[in-house]
Amino acid sequence: MQQTRVAISWSGKAPPGGRVNGYTLTELVTVLVIVGIVAAFAGPRFFTTTDFTRRGFYEDALAALRYAQKFAIASRCTSVTATFTAGTGPPAGYALTRAGCPPGNTSGAVVRPDGSNFSNTAPSGVAVSAATITFDEMGRTTASATVTVGGRTITVEQETGFVH
């Protein structure tokens, strides 16, 4: 079956030569069907935030561990500890505490520049494994440690305290 393309100009006449540039109805419907199928499978991926939330909390926990190491070195505290509470979603999360800090051997929560405690709870659906990681005044840990946040693993090396 041969398809013919017919176009009529505003004057009601076919263009000179009878040749028409354009798309047939079959081509347009085929493209719309393909776009619909792609949208049905790809669309939901763009409208869920679970992956973004999971990755965001992982990056936040990674930054908190790096901050704990830097804080231990800069403040000369004998220990700065990051405690990860296991679970999925709240109340799982982490908190940073300090001990043996000059002057006067003080201890307590590590505070952010805005004055709030350096801690965070995991968003709903984000799993966190239990871990306690302590940095000394040189930024080292007593042993290598790992913590899993949102399906990704954070590793802290023993001798250097390198967080990755």
N, C-alpha and C positions, 0 to 999 in steps of 0.2 A: 504494500500500500504506500503510495507516494503522497507526501504531504505538500500542499502548496501554500505559499505565503502570499497573502494578499494584503495590501495596504491601500487605503484610500486617503488622499490628502483632504484638507479642509475644503477644497474646491469640489470634492466628490469624484475626482478622476484618479486613476492609477498613475504612478510616477512614470517618466519616460523610460522606455526599455523594458518595463514590466518587472524589473528585478527589485526586490524589497529587502532591505537590511532590517533584521529584527529577530525575535525569538518566537517559536511556535508555542502554543498552549501546552503541548506535551512537555517541552523543555522547561517551561516555567513551573509546571506542577512537579516535575521530577526534582528540580532544585529545591522547591519548598518542602517536599517530603524528606529529602536528605538533611536539610537544615533542621527540620522538626525532630528527626531521629538523633542528630548530634546534640540538640538542645535538651532532649529528654535525658540523655546520659551525662552530659557535661554540666548542665545547669545546676543540679543539686550540689555539686562539688564547689561551685563558686558561692553558694549561699549558706554554707555551714561554717561555723567559726571554730569547731572543735580542734582541728589541726593547728589553727593559728593560736588558739588559747593554750594548747599543750606546748607548742614551741615557745610561746612567749614566757610561760612560767619556767621552762627549762633555761632560757636565756637569763631570766631574773635570778634563778638559783645559782647559775654559773657566775654571774656578776657579784652576787652576795659572797660567794666563796673567795673570789679574787679580792673583794673589798676586805674581807676578814683577814686575809694574809697581809695585805698592805697596811691595814690598821694595826696589826700586831707589830709590824716592823716600825711604823712611824710613831706609835704611842709608847713603845718599849714595855708593853704589858707582858707579864710572864706567860699568859695564855689568852687566846681569843678562840672561842669555841663556836662552831656552827652545828646546831642540833637539828636534824631532820626527823620529823615525826611521820611514821608510816601511815598509809591509808590512801583512799581515793577521794579527792575533794576535801572540803573542810571536815574535820579540823587538821588534816595533814598539812604539812608545810615546813617552814624553817624559822629559826631564830638565832641571832648572834648575841653572844655574851662575852664579857671580858673579866679577867681576874688579875690581881697583882699589878695594877697600873699605878704609875707614879702620878702625883705625889700621894703618899700615905697608903699605898697598897690597896687602892680602891677596887671595887668590882661592881658588876651590874650589867645591864643591857647595853649593847652597842647602839648608839643613837645616830640617826640620819642627820644631815645638815639642817633639816627643818625641825628637828627636835623629837620626832617620833622614833619609836623603837625600830631597829633594823630587823624586821620579821615580816613574814607574808604567809597567807594560807593558800593552799592549792585550790584552783578553781574546780568546780564540779566536773567529774569525769577524768581528772588528771591524777594518775597514781604516783606516789612517792614512796621510796624505800627508806627504812630507818637507818640512820647513820649519825655518828658523832665524830666530827673532825676538829682537832685542836691544833692551832698554830702557836709556836713559841715566838719569842721576841726576835728571832732570826728569820721568821716566816716558814720554818720547817714544821713538818708533822712528825709524830712519833712513829707512825706506820703509814704505808700507802693505804689509801681509802677510796672507795667508790660509792656513789649514790646514784640510784636510777630515778629520773624525773620524767614523767610523761613518755616512758618507753625509750628514753635516751640515757646513756651512762655518762656521768661526770667522774673523772679520775683525778685524784690528788697524789702527786708523787711524794715519797717520803723525805728524801734528803733535801730537795729544792723547794718543796711546797708548790710546785708548778701545777696549776689547775687547768685541765683540758677535758 
